[in-house]
Amino acid sequence: MIELIITGVLCFFVGWKFRGSIMISAMKENPEKIIQILKEVEQINKKEKTDSKEVEVEPEKVGQIWYAYAKETGQFLAQAPTLEEAIKLASLRFPNKTFWCETEKSNLTKSA
């Protein structure tokens, strides 16, 4: 049994090193292609972030007012006396977005 574990760990290590050496040689041979691929991935990531139709809301209660912020960017979305109203106002302000939040956090309230 111990032989199988040692063989598995050894194979994993050899495969990891082999993959790394292949990547390094590919970068040395054609760095422009790697740079181009990374730029394409960056453009795709930016497009996905800006085109995202769903926004997770980070709620915060200060005094009697609820504030809604976009969790990923920190952008202010809306404020209202209740969290539900704040999310409704955010959806009116940004009609092409869908808002959602998890309200099971215990530290949502801050004193004014």
C-alpha positions in Angstrom: 0.0 0.0 0.0 2.8 2.4 0.9 4.4 1.7 -2.5 1.3 2.9 -4.3 1.2 6.1 -2.3 4.9 6.8 -3.0 4.5 6.0 -6.7 1.5 8.3 -6.9 3.3 11.2 -5.2 6.4 10.6 -7.4 4.3 10.6 -10.6 2.5 13.7 -9.5 5.8 15.5 -8.8 7.4 14.3 -12.2 4.3 15.4 -14.1 4.2 18.8 -12.4 7.9 19.4 -13.2 7.4 18.1 -16.8 4.4 20.5 -17.4 6.4 23.4 -16.0 9.4 22.7 -18.3 7.1 22.5 -21.3 5.5 25.9 -20.4 8.9 27.5 -19.9 10.2 26.2 -23.2 7.0 27.4 -25.0 7.5 30.9 -23.4 11.1 31.0 -24.5 10.4 29.8 -28.1 7.4 32.1 -28.8 6.8 34.8 -26.1 4.7 36.9 -28.4 2.1 34.1 -28.7 1.9 33.7 -24.9 1.5 37.5 -24.5 -1.3 37.5 -27.2 -3.1 34.7 -25.4 -2.9 36.5 -22.0 -4.2 39.7 -23.6 -7.1 37.8 -25.1 -7.9 36.2 -21.7 -7.8 39.6 -20.1 -10.2 41.0 -22.7 -12.6 38.2 -22.1 -12.5 38.7 -18.4 -13.1 42.4 -18.7 -16.0 41.8 -21.1 -17.6 39.2 -18.7 -17.3 41.7 -15.8 -18.9 44.5 -17.7 -21.6 42.4 -19.4 -22.6 40.6 -16.3 -26.3 40.8 -15.8 -26.2 39.6 -12.2 -24.9 41.7 -9.3 -24.3 40.4 -5.8 -25.4 43.1 -3.3 -23.4 43.9 -0.2 -26.0 45.3 2.2 -25.1 47.6 5.1 -27.5 49.1 7.7 -26.4 52.4 9.3 -29.0 53.6 11.8 -32.4 53.0 10.2 -31.2 53.2 6.6 -30.1 50.2 4.4 -27.4 50.8 1.9 -26.8 48.5 -1.1 -23.4 48.2 -2.7 -22.2 46.0 -5.6 -20.1 43.4 -3.8 -17.5 43.0 -6.5 -16.8 46.7 -7.2 -18.1 48.4 -4.1 -20.3 50.7 -6.3 -23.1 52.4 -4.5 -26.5 51.1 -5.8 -29.2 52.5 -3.6 -30.4 53.3 -0.1 -33.8 52.8 1.5 -35.5 52.1 4.9 -35.6 48.4 4.2 -33.2 46.1 2.3 -35.9 45.0 -0.1 -36.7 48.6 -1.0 -33.0 49.3 -1.6 -32.7 46.4 -3.9 -35.9 47.5 -5.8 -34.5 51.0 -6.1 -31.2 49.5 -7.5 -33.1 47.5 -10.1 -35.0 50.7 -11.1 -31.7 52.5 -11.4 -30.0 49.7 -13.3 -32.9 48.0 -15.2 -30.7 45.6 -17.2 -29.2 44.0 -14.1 -30.5 41.4 -11.7 -29.6 41.9 -8.0 -29.3 39.3 -5.3 -27.8 39.1 -1.8 -27.3 36.8 1.1 -28.7 38.3 4.3 -27.5 35.7 6.7 -24.6 37.8 7.9 -24.7 38.7 11.6 -22.8 42.0 11.3 -24.9 44.0 8.8 -25.8 46.8 11.3 -23.5 49.6 12.0 -24.2 52.4 14.5 -24.7 55.9 13.1 
